[in-house]
């Protein structure tokens, strides 16, 4: 066979221009036979003899020769090293031209050849794009997708395979974007809906969907189709783990879109996911553990949409809500996590929060947290604290949650060294003490808590933890208005952090800091005097008042604070040293009346004190 192949290659090179059809086809048949026996070795020989360069001349028009050449290209491009030579030999444009013929065999061989050229080859995909191949394939699928004959299904599978390889480009989403703009998504969704019983075609479509679904622009197109209904119907029929995973890989990115979320809910996906959870929750097989995680993660994702979440909550009567409650006391960490995250998502609505607290959800979450205090699962801790934080937002829930012992349970995690847990712990406590004076005072007198807050205020590697620590320090003072709390915070070194917080880029944090500092100055100026001086409070206030970009409330509270610190001799001296009178005088004409009035009062105070 090796000698025959060599002879055929020489003959092709010598007589390509004027050989008879019979002799040409005999040479091509010899190449196909050689490739069938040893693809790699034969491909090397074809490449070494530069025969790829003459293939283009045989592809110019529809004939049995062009069909054979397309078949040869299909075979040799199964080998990675042959794709670039075929592109360089200019085979892609004439192959694409063959797509304009309606001969079934020509289309099959050409579609496979182009699909193999595109496989894992950016160069190949680019060449097909430049020749307009994807558009022609899409047009073919659009016009033929309703025909359900075996022959047409075979052709549709080949075309889908070509689009699958063409769209699988992780380094460049330009080709994927072009596919979306040419309307390939509605075409493939329609095709999948009609041919969903064809396993090979379904697989090709699903992989193509997976390649496109990550792009944000694709989600709008998917949302305008019945893709949710089609995918759920296909999912129902699957029994193999791998096929389910393939559908999951499409569902996950699509479910990030809020419109598709509600479509999936209405198509019955939630019921299917709950069935998977029920069937796998007690299994320790790797395959079942993976399915349980994927199904429960997808359920949590569906709850991230406001409309889908409310539909599934259904006033606390929704089936998924009832099931989620049973996951919290489970011994399965994945279900505990999914349960806590689901509660956190349901708790994005005040009405839901009030209903859940009134119906005992807090105790379930506290029991869950208590199981994870010592060497606990960090993701479960984080999720349960997220749920408690959200539940604590409505005013009517705060006292109930404090009475249930939420603050005490949360404080058990003060020793955590995990920033995500620290962040949620801080947020939960801050929400709980909002307008709750007794709770704020009790926590504010907790020296261990305050010392930990001061430590975290310096967590520069974790901006979220640092910001929340500052906000909680401020909140303890603002909501307790307690001298005892202020003394603990001063003695723990918290004052300098509140002064720094006053320079934050976030107005709300600036304001919270200034109000807290105003209370310190009003209630415990003598105790805090040295710390305020060392933190350069007066210079900070001067900068805030001089800065035209400072919000009206920042200017107002800065002036209130200036008046408050005048009772301290060293701070008074600093105020007199800086040109506060000039800055404040300008603010008397401020467009905000409250600022203008405070500027007049402050100016009078400065005049008296001078």
N, C-alpha and C positions, 0 to 999 in steps of 0.2 A: 504493500500500500504506500510505503514511503517513496518508492521509486515512481509509482503512478502519480502521487501528489506532485513530486518535483517536475515530472514531465508535463503535467497539467498546468503548473504555474508558468513554466517556460513557454508553453504553447499559448497561454493566455496573453503573456507579455508580447510575444512575437506577432501573433495574428489577430489581436483584439480589434484592430481597425477594419479588417476585411474578411474575417473568418465567417464560415457559414453558420447558420443558426444551429444546425445539428452538432457541428464540432464544438461550438461555443458552449452549448448546453451540456455536452458530454464533459467538457472541462469543469464546468460549474458543479455538475453532479459528482464528479470525482472529489472536488473540494468538500462538498457536503458529506460524502462518505468518510473522508479522512477526519473531518471534524467530529463526526459521530463516534469514531473509534478512539481518537485522542485529541480532545479539544485544545489543550494547552500547547502541545507540541506542534500541531497543525497550524494553530494561530501564529506561533512564533515564525514558522516557515513562510506563511502568507505575508507577515509583516516584513521579514528579512528580504523577501523578493519584491517588496514595494508594490505588490499587486493591488493593495487598497487604492493606490492612485489611479488605477484604470477602471475600478468599479463604477465610478461616477458616470463614465460613458455608457454603461449598460443600464443605467437607471433613468435615462432620459425619457423613455416612453413606456407605456404599459405593454408588457410582453411576458412570455414565460421566462425569458432571461432575466428581466428586471425583478420578477417574483423570486427567482432563485438567488439573485444577488442580495435582495433584501433579507432572504432567509440566511444566507451566509453571514451578512453583517450582524443579524440577530444572534447567530451562534458565536461569532468571534468576540462580540461585545459583552458576552457573559464573562470574559476575562478582562479584568480591570486594565491591564497594560495595553489593551487594544482600543480602548475608547478614544484616547487622544489622537492616535494615528488616523482613525476613521474620521474624526472631526477635522484634522489637519488636511486630510485628502479631499475635503469638500463634499463628503457624502450626504451631509444632512440636508442641504437645500433640495437635491433631486429626490431624496427619500420623502421629504415633506410634499413635494409636488405629486408624488404617487398617491398621496392621501386624497387627491381630487378625483380619483377614479372610483367607480362604484363596484368594482370586482371584489368579492368577498375575500378571496385568497390573497390578493395584492394588499388589501387593507390589513388583513391579519398579520402577514409577514412584516409589512412596513410598520405597523403599530408596535409590534414586538421589537423590531430593530431600534426604533426611536426610544422606546421604553428602556432598553438595555443601554443605549448610548447615554441616557439621562441618569442612569443608576449611579449614585454616589459620585457624580462627575459634574462639578460646577461648569466646567468648560462645555460639556455636552449639553447641559440645560440651556446655557446661553446661546449655543448654536441653534437649538430648536426654537428658542424664543425669537431670535433674529430672522429665522426663516418663516415664522408665523405658524408653526406646527400646533401649538396649544389651541389657538383659535379654531383651526380646522377640526381638530379632535372634538372640541366642545360643540361645534356646530353639528358634527356627525351624531354625537350622543343625543343632542337636543332633538334631532329629526328622527332618530331611530329608537329612542328609549321606550316607546310604547309597544314595540314589536317583541313578543315573548317566545319566538321560535328558538330552539336550541342553538341554531347557527348564529342568530343575532345576539343571543346571550353570551356566546363565546366571544364575539367581536366586541361587545360592550365591556366584557371583562378585560380584554386586552387593552382597550382604550382607557379604562379606569386605571389599569396598572401603569400605563404610560403617564397619566396625570398624577398618579401617586408618586412615581419616581421624580417627575418634573417638579412637583411642589415640595419635595423633601429637601429643602435647602436651609440649614440652620444658620449659615453665615450671611445670608442675603434674603431679605423678605420682599425684594422688588418683584420677583417672579410670582410670588404668592399674591402680592397686591394686584398684579396685572390679571391673574386668574380670577380674583374676586371682582375686579372691575368689568371683566368680560362676561360675568354672570354664571360662572361655573357652579356656584353653590346651589342655586335653585335647580339647575339641571341635574346635578348629582343627587339632590334630595328626592327629586321626582323619580329618577332612575332607581334609587334604593327602595322607594316605596312600592314600585311596580315589581321589582325583581328580588325582593327580600328573601325569597326561598332559595335563591342561588347563593350558596355559601362562598364560592370564590369571588363572585362579583361584590357581594356584601362586604367581604374582607377588604377588597381594594378600595371601595368607597369609604369605609370607616377609617382606613389609614390616611387617605386623602383628606378627609374631614379633620383628622387629628393634626395634619400638617398645617391646615388653614385656620383651625379654631382658635389658635393662640393670638392671632391678629385681631385687634380691637375692631377694625373695619369689617371683619368677617361676621362678627356677632350680630350686627344690624341686619345683614343679609339672611343669616340663619334664622333670626327672629321673625323675618317676614315669610318664612316657609312653615311647613308642618313637620319640621325636623324632630321636634320633641315627641310628637305622636308616633312618628316612624321609628325612632330609636327605642322608645318604650315598648313598642310592639315587637321589635326584633329581640330586645332584651328578654322579654317574657318567654321566648322560644328557646333561649340558650340554656344548655346544660353544662357545657364545657367551661372550665375556669378561664382558660386563655381567651375564649371568645368574649366572656363577660368583661375581662380586664380590658380588652380592646375597646369595648363600648364605653367602659368607665373613662378611658383616656380621652374620649371625645366629650363625654358628658361633663367632666370636671371643668375644662376651660369654658364650655358653653354656659354652664350654670353660674358663671361669674356675671352674666348679663341678667339684669332684673326682670326683663320681659320674658326671657327664656326660662328663668326660674319659675315664674307663675305658670308658664306653658307646661313645664315638666311636672309641676304639682297637679295641674288639671288633667294631664295625660296618665296619671296614676303611678308616677315613679316612686313616690314615697312609700306606697304599699309594698312595692317590689323590694325596696331597700330594707324595709322592716322585716320582710320575709327572710332576706339574706342574713340579717342580724340574728334573727331567731334561730336560723338553721346552723349558724357557725359560732355562736357565742360560747358554747361549752366545748368546742373542739380545740385541740392543740396542734392540729396539722398545719404546716406552714401555709398551705394554699388557703385554708379556711381563715387563718389568722389574718392573712393579707386581704381576703375578701371582706372580712368584718371591718377592718380599718378603712378600706376604700368606701364601703357602703355607709359607715357611720360618719366619715369625713364629708361625704357628699350630702348627707342629710343636714349636717351643720351648715354647709355652704348654702343650701336652699333656704335656710332660715335667716341668711344675711340680707335678703330682700325684704323691704317693709311690707309689700303687698303679700308676698308668699308667706312671710312669717305670720301675719295677722290671719291669713286664711287657715293656716295650720294650727294656730292657737285656738281660734274659734271660741273666744270667751272662756278659755280654760277647759273646753269640752272636746277639743281636737284629739283625734286618736294618737297622733305622734306625741302630743304633750303628755298624755297619760303614760305612754310607753317610756318616754324620756325620764319621767319620775322614777320608774322602776330601775333605771340604769344607775342612778346615784348610789344605792346601797349594794350594787353588784361587786363581785370580787375581781371583775375584769377591768384592768386599768384603762383599756381603750374605751369601754362603755362608760366608765366613770368620767373620763375626759369628754367624750361626746355628750354625755348628759349635762355636765356642768357648762360646756360651751353652748349647748342648746338653750339652757336656762338663761345664760348671759344674753343670747340673741333675743329670746322672748322678752327679756327685761329691757328692751329698747323703747318701750312704750309705757307711759305712766300708769295707764289703766291696767295693763298686764302685770306690772310690778305690784300694784296694790292688791290685785286679785291673788297673786302667788303668795305674797306675804301673809295675807289673811287666811290662806289655805295651807299654811305650815311648811312652805318651801325652805324657810331659813333653817329650821331644825335639821332638815335633810342635808343641806349644804354644810352646816356645822359638823354634823356627824361624819360627813365625807372628809372634811378638812382635818378633823381630829385623827383620822386614820393615816394621815400623811404628815404629821408633825415631825416625827423622828424618821430620818432617812426616807422621807416621802418622795413621791413622784412629782417632780417640779412642774410638769405640764398640767397635772391635775390640780396642784396648788394654785397655779396661775389662773386656770380656768374657773375654779371655785371662787377665788377672790374677785375675778372679773364679774361673776354673777352677783356676788354680794355688793360690789361697788355700784352696779347698775340698779339693783333693787333698792339701794339706799338713797337714790336721787329724789323720789317723791317725798315731800315734807311729812306726809302722814305716816310714812314707813319708818322714819328715823327713830322715834321713841320706841316703837315696837321692836325694832331690830336691836336697839341698845338693851332693852329689857330681856331680850332672848340671849344676851351674852355674846353678841357678835364682836364687840371691841375686845373682850377678853380672849376670844379664840384667835382673832387676828394678831394680837400681840404675841402669841406663841411663835409667830414666824419672824419676829424681830431679828433673830439670830441668823436668818437666811443670808447666804452670800450670793444668791442668784438675783441679778438685777431685774429680770421680768417679775419675779415674786415680790421683790422690794417695791417696785413701781406700783403694782396693784394693791399691795398692803397699804401704802401711803394714800393712794386714791380712795380706798375704802374708808379709812379713818377720817379723811378730810370730808367726804360726803356725809358720814355719820354725825359729825359734830356741827355741821352747818346749822346755825341758830339753836343749838342745843348747849346752853350755858353750863349746865351741871356736868355733862359728859366732857365738854372742852376743858373744864377746870380739873376734872379727875385725871384726864389724860395728860394735861399740861403739867400737873404736879408729879407725874411719873418720870423720875430722873433718868431711868434706863432708856425710856422712849426718847426723851429730849436729847440725851447724849448721842443716841444712835442717829437722830435726825441731824444733829450738828455734824456728825461724821459723814453722813450721806450728802450733806450740803457741799462737800468738797469732792464728790464723785465725778470729777471732770470727764472721765471716760464714759459716763452714762448720764447724758444730759437730761433724760426723762426722770431718772431717780433724783438727780440734783434739783431739778425744777420742782418736783412734787414735795421734796423734803422742805424746801424753802416755803412753799405754799402752806404746808401743814403747820410749820412753825408760826407763820403769820396767823393762820386760822385759829390756833390754840389761844393766841392773845386776843384776836378780834371777837371771838365768840364767847370767851370766858370773862373778858374784861377784869381779870383777876390779878391782884398784886402778887399773890403767891406764884402764879404761873409765870409772870414776868420775871420774878426773882430767880426761878429755876432756869429759865431760858438765858438770862444774863450770866448766871454763875456757870452755865454749861458752855458759854462762848457763842451763843446764837446771834447776838446783836450785829456783829460784823456781816453775817450772811444776809440779814434783813436789809442792811444798808446797801450791800451789793445787789440784792434783788430789786431795789428801787431804781437801778440802772438797766434793768432787763429790757430786751427789745419788745417784750409783750406788755401792752398797756395794762392789762388786767393784773399781771404780776407786780408791775410798778405800783399800781394803786393799792393792792393788798399790803404791800410792804410799807407804804407811806402811812396807811391807816394804823397798822400795827405799831410802827415807830411813834406815831402820834399818841397812842395809848401808853406806850412806855414812857414817853416824855411827860404825859399828864399824870401818870400814877406812880412812877418809880424813877424820876429823873436823876435823883441823887445816886441810886444804885447803878444806873446805866451810864452815868455821865462820862466816865473814863473810856468805856467801850465805844460810845458814840463819837467821842473826840478822836480816838485812835482809828476809827473807821472812816474818818473825814466826812462825817454826815453833812456838815455845813457847806463844804465845797460841792458835794453832790447836789444839795438843794439849789445852790447858786447856778450850777450847770443846767439843772432841770428847768429853772425859771427863765434862764437866758436863751434856752433852745426854743426857737419858734415852732419846732415840730412837736413839742410836748403837748399832749392832749389836755383839754380844759380841766378835767378832773385831777390830772397830775399837777398842774399849776396850782389849783385850789388847795389840794392837800399838802403841797410843799409849803405854801404860805401859812397854813394852819400849823404845820410842824415848826416853822421858824418862830412863830409866836410862842409855841409851847417850850422850846429850848432856851428861851430868853431867861428863864429862871436859873439857869446854870451859868456860873461866872465864866468858866473857860469857853463855853459854847457862845455865850453872849459876846465875849470879846472877839471871837472869830466872826460872828455876824457883823459886828461893827467894823471889822477890818476890811471885809469884802464890800463891794459897792452894791449892796442889796437895795438901798433906797432908789437908785436909778432904775434898776430892773423892775422893782415893784411899781414905781410911778408910771412906767410905760403900760403896765397891765390894767391901770384904772380905766383905760379906754378899750379894753378887750371886748370883743363882740359877744362873749358869753357874760351875761349879767352877774351870775354867781361869782365868776372869777373877778370881774370888775369890782363888785362889792367887797370881796375878801381882800383885794389889793388895797382898797381905801382903808380898811380896818388895819391891815398889816403896816401900811405906810404910817398910820397914826401911832401904832405901837412902837415902830422903829424910831419915830420922831421923839416920843416920850422917853424911850430907853437911852437914846443918844445923849 
